Amino acid sequence: MSRRRIGYPTGWTLAVLDHGASAVEVVADLQADGVPSEDIVALSGADAADGLDRLGTSIGIGGRLRRGLQFMTMDQLPDLHVYELAIERGQPVIGIRVADADARRRAVQTLRRHAAHFINRFGAWATEEIAPWRGTMPDLPQHMRR
């Protein structure tokens, strides 16, 4: 659906849609709510996993080193892996980058209207959990469970 990539999701809010949910409809509603199209990523379909850059494998040596340091000091690795697993299971993932808190709240309400779950906002050093996973969560390796 989207050719845009999310290298590292600082400043992004990510959400999972259930199987069969229309990412196209969610994107249209987010745009109608005022989120610019360049600040929306819909990862859906056969090549969707490429949009997450597989946890930074394509962001160069400096990026990989930074990502490694961040993963050792932050709580975000398990969440990012859950999004990858959701995509592999065929569940669309929507990403929005909205800095203004009020606009972000409106966008999150739109995501919720579409039954999005596992909604998390990624900050520079921590993840804000907005909505938990609903249903059976993808199976994470033991070392990645919280």
Buried (B, 14 or more C-beta within 10 A) or exposed (E): BBEBEBBBBBBBBBBBBBEEBBBEEBBEBBBEBEBEEEBBBBBBBEEBBEBBBEBBEEBEEEBBEBBEEBBEEBEBBBBBBBBBBBBEEEBBBBBBBBEEEEBBEBBBEBBBEBEBBBBBBBBEEEBEEBBEBEEEBBEEEEEEEE
